[in-house]
Amino acid sequence: MRKFVLYVGKEFIDKIIFICYYEINMKKFTFKKHKKEGRFRSFEKDWSDIKLTGKVVGHITENKISFAVKKEKTEKDPAPFKWIRLKRLFKNEQDARDLIKRFEKEIQEGYDLYLFD
């Protein structure tokens, strides 16, 4: 019976360790539902906050997804973030939540999300 030994370089092992560490420590999105309230509740829509590590990073309104993304401050626009909206529309809020959960890794890697206090 032969034994096969696979030799891999240090760089490959470091990359595997990094990928495993990232997968284990990747933060998960959570949601908080807000019901319409107050005097003008007949005109308002329900919305949900999208949270990452307990801080708001976006929201779901009228079945549309929006995220706050960091940007450079300028004299014209001193805000430290800008809103981006995903183009896809959803039949209901649960479909939007499912899409965010499915593409969690891509969203976190692709955008530098702004965390509201």
C-alpha positions as CSV (number, residue, x, y, z in Angstrom):
1,M,0.0,0.0,0.0
2,R,1.4,3.3,-1.1
3,K,1.1,6.5,0.9
4,F,0.9,9.8,-1.0
5,V,2.4,12.9,0.6
6,L,1.2,16.2,-0.7
7,Y,3.7,19.0,-0.3
8,V,2.2,22.5,-0.1
9,G,4.1,25.7,0.4
10,K,3.8,28.1,3.3
11,E,2.0,30.7,1.2
12,F,-0.8,28.2,0.4
13,I,-1.2,27.2,4.0
14,D,-1.3,30.8,5.1
15,K,-4.0,31.5,2.5
16,I,-6.1,28.6,3.7
17,I,-5.8,29.7,7.4
18,F,-6.8,33.3,6.4
19,I,-9.9,32.0,4.5
20,C,-10.9,29.7,7.4
21,Y,-10.4,32.6,9.9
22,Y,-12.5,35.0,7.7
23,E,-15.3,32.5,7.3
24,I,-15.5,31.8,11.0
25,N,-15.3,35.4,12.1
26,M,-17.5,36.9,9.3
27,K,-20.2,39.1,10.9
28,K,-23.9,38.3,10.2
29,F,-26.6,40.7,9.2
30,T,-29.6,41.1,11.6
31,F,-32.8,42.9,11.1
32,K,-35.1,45.0,13.3
33,K,-38.7,45.7,12.2
34,H,-40.2,49.1,12.8
35,K,-44.0,49.5,12.7
36,K,-45.6,52.7,11.6
37,E,-46.7,54.8,14.5
38,G,-47.7,58.3,15.4
39,R,-50.2,60.8,14.0
40,F,-49.3,60.1,10.3
41,R,-49.2,56.4,10.4
42,S,-51.7,56.0,7.6
43,F,-49.2,57.7,5.3
44,E,-46.0,56.0,6.5
45,K,-44.7,52.5,5.5
46,D,-43.2,49.9,7.8
47,W,-39.4,49.5,7.5
48,S,-36.7,47.4,8.8
49,D,-33.1,48.3,9.8
50,I,-30.3,46.2,8.6
51,K,-27.7,45.8,11.4
52,L,-24.1,44.6,11.5
53,T,-22.5,44.1,14.9
54,G,-25.5,45.8,16.5
55,K,-25.1,49.0,14.4
56,V,-27.4,50.1,11.6
57,V,-25.8,49.9,8.1
58,G,-29.0,50.1,6.0
59,H,-32.7,49.6,5.7
60,I,-35.4,47.9,3.8
61,T,-38.4,50.2,2.8
62,E,-41.2,49.5,0.4
63,N,-39.3,46.3,-0.6
64,K,-36.2,48.2,-1.6
65,I,-32.8,47.7,0.0
66,S,-30.5,50.6,0.8
67,F,-27.0,50.6,2.4
68,A,-24.9,53.4,3.8
69,V,-21.4,53.4,2.3
70,K,-18.4,55.4,3.5
71,K,-17.1,58.2,1.3
72,E,-14.7,61.1,1.5
73,K,-16.0,64.3,3.1
74,T,-16.0,67.4,0.8
75,E,-16.8,71.1,1.3
76,K,-20.0,70.7,-0.7
77,D,-21.1,67.5,1.0
78,P,-19.7,67.0,4.6
79,A,-21.5,63.8,5.2
80,P,-19.2,60.8,5.9
81,F,-21.5,58.4,4.0
82,K,-23.7,58.1,1.0
83,W,-26.8,55.9,0.3
84,I,-26.7,53.2,-2.3
85,R,-29.8,51.3,-3.3
86,L,-29.9,47.9,-4.9
87,K,-31.9,47.9,-8.2
88,R,-33.9,44.8,-7.6
89,L,-37.4,45.1,-6.3
90,F,-39.0,42.4,-4.1
91,K,-42.5,41.1,-3.6
92,N,-42.2,41.2,0.1
93,E,-39.7,42.1,2.8
94,Q,-38.8,38.4,3.5
95,D,-37.5,38.0,0.0
96,A,-35.3,41.1,0.5
97,R,-34.0,39.6,3.8
98,D,-33.3,36.3,2.1
99,L,-31.3,38.0,-0.6
100,I,-29.2,39.9,1.9
101,K,-28.5,36.7,3.8
102,R,-27.6,34.8,0.6
103,F,-25.1,37.5,-0.5
104,E,-23.8,38.4,2.9
105,K,-20.2,37.8,2.1
106,E,-20.2,39.6,-1.2
107,I,-21.9,42.7,0.3
108,Q,-19.4,42.9,3.2
109,E,-16.4,42.5,0.8
110,G,-17.7,44.7,-2.0
111,Y,-18.8,47.7,0.1
112,D,-17.2,49.7,2.9
113,L,-20.3,49.9,5.0
114,Y,-20.9,52.9,7.3
115,L,-21.9,52.0,10.8
116,F,-24.4,54.4,12.5
117,D,-24.0,54.9,16.2
